[in-house]
Amino acid sequence: MGTAEVTAALLREHGRTYADEAGITLRDKPAPLYRLLVLTVLCSVRIRAETATAAARELFAAGLRTPRAMAGSRWQDRVDALGRAHYVRYDESTATALGEGAELVLDRFHGDLRHLREAAAGDTAELRALVQEVPRIGPVGADIFCREAQAVWPELRPFFDERSCATAADLGLPHSPEGLGKLVPPKDHARLAAALVRVSLSKEATEALRAA
């Protein structure tokens, strides 16, 4: 397959964002942006992405969909929700991190991550730094957040982290953020980034795309 065919196959077969998998209808509004932050925290440990998205759905189903609800919840209720998704080994520390992170979002950004966006003033490096002030989120987590948030924050586009770019190179695609950004309309940058990450986690998917 040529570049266009590989790109189309990536979007068709693997182009579901992790926010969508977690049941988040991402918009530039306080609650969905906070839910993306929760998902980022959950993904920021060595755990399967499917488990992290399942844990996010359990937390949201338990009503923990805003920083105020999260901060006001019982630690044990957060642990129990994570346990229902089999988010083991990290359940207690993550429950603590979620509570502390909710307090930070309330205190620092008045419960609205659009204030974080304003503080970054269009500087992606600054935005990544601000996101990393949230407990548990490090450089990898900041990449996860930005990969997904670019769907609603255009100033981040095209955002393709090192993992996305390395997978693109492996598939014979352009492997810079600028090059990858030219392959699809801006509205699909987040989907393409997610697809490349998903393929990087599946040897079978990589081999299938190479062989096609």
N, C-alpha and C positions, 0 to 999 in steps of 0.2 A: 504494500500500500504506500501511496505517497503521503506527503505531509497533511494534505486536506482530508484524506481518508482516515488516517490515524487519529487526527483531531476529532473528526466526526464520531469515530468509534469510541474514543475516550468519553466524549460527552454523552453519547447514547447509552453506553454500558456501565459507566462508572461516575457519571457527572452529577450525582446527588450530593449536595452539601451536607456536612455533618450537622449543621443547624436544622436542616429539614429532617434529617433522620431522628433528631432529638425532639421533633415536634414543635420547633420554633418557627413561626412565620416571621422572618426577620424584617423589621422595618426600623426607620430612624425614630424610634419612640423609646421612652425609658424602660418599660417592662421587657420588650423583646431584646433590647441591648443588654439588659442585666441577665436575662436567661442565657444569652450567648456567653457572657462572662462566667456564669456558673458552669456551663459546658466546658469552657476553657480550663477552669480549675480542675474539673473532673478528668480532662484529657492530659493534664500536666504531670502525670505519674506513669510509670511503666505498666500500663494496663491496656487491654484490647479496646479499640475504639468502639466496638459494638457494646461492650460493657459500660463504657463511659456514657454513651448516648442513652442506654437503657436506664442508667442511674439518673441521668438528667430527667427523663420522662417520669420516673418514680418521684423525684423531688417536686416536680411541677404538679403531678397528680395529687400530691399531698398538700398543695396550696402554696408551696414555697416558690412563688413566681416573681416576687419583688424583693428588693433589699430590705424593706421594712418587715415583710413577712418572714424572711430568712433570719433576720436579726432577732425577731421576737419569738422564734421557734425554740423548742427544747432541743438540746444537744442530742438526747437519746432519740428523738423523733427523726432527726437528720440521719443518725446512725442506722436506724431501722429502715428508712427509705433506701439508703445505699445498700443495706443488706438484702433487701428484696430484689435488687438488680445483681446480686452476687458480686458486688464491688467490695471484694474482701482484701485483707492485708492493709488497705489504706483507709478503711471506712472511718475509724475513729479520728485519725489525724485530719482527714478531709472534712469531716463534720465540723471540727474545730476551725479549720481554714475558711470554710464557707461562712461560719458565723462572724469571724473576724473580718473577712472580706466585705460582708454586707455592712458592717459597722463603718468600715473605711469609705465605702461608696456613699453612705449616708452622710458621714462627717465631711468628707473631702469634696464630694461632688453633688451633695444635696439629693442623693438617690437617683441621679440622672447622668448617665455616661455621656450625654451630649456635652456636658460641661468639661469632661475629660477631652473630648474632641476639640472643643474651643480652646482649652489650655494648650493643646498641641499645635494649634494654629497652622495646620497643614503640613507640619514637619513629621514625617513618618517615624524617624528615629526618636523624636520626643514622645510621640504617642506610644511607641513600644516601651519606652522607659517608664511612662506613667502607668501602663498596664502592669508592668512588672512590680509595681508597688503593692499590688494585691497579693496577699499571702498565697503561697504555693506556685504562683505564676513566675516562670523564669523566661529566658530567651526563646525556648521552644514554644512555651505557652503563648508568648507574645506573637510569635509567628502564626500560631493557630488562630488567635483572635483576629489578626489583621487579614489573614487569608479569607476568613468568613465575612468580616465586617466590610470588606471592600464592596460587597454586594449593595450596601446602602450608604457607604461613605466613599464617594468617587475619588476623593483626593488620594486615597490609598492605591488606586489602580495605576498600573498593573502590579499586583503583589503576588509574587511567586518566590517562596523561600528556597533555601538550598536543596531541601529534599525534592521539591517540585522540579527544580531546574536539573538536578542530577537524573531524575527519572526521565525527563524530557530528552536529555542527551542520550540516555540509554535506548530510547525509542527512535533516535535519529531526528528529533524535532529541534527547532531553535531552543537554546537552553539559557537564555537570559530573560529577565522579566520583560524587557522591552520586546524581544523577539516573540516570546509566548503571547504577549498582549496583542500582537498583531494578528494572531491566528483566529481569534474569535471576537465578536462584538464586546465592548466593555461590560455589558450586562451579564456576560457569560464568563468573565474572568474568575469569579469565585468558584463556579462549577468546574472550570478546567483545572484550577489549582487543586480542588478536592479530588478530582478524577486522577490526577497525577499522584497524589498522596495515596489514594486507595490502591492504585496499581503498584506503587512502591512497596506496599505491605502484602502483595500477593504475587508470588513467583509464577503461579499459573496464569494470572492475568497478563503479566509482562511477557511471558513466552507466547501466549495466544496473539498478542498484538504484534510481536516480532514476526511471527510465522504467517500472519494473514497477508 
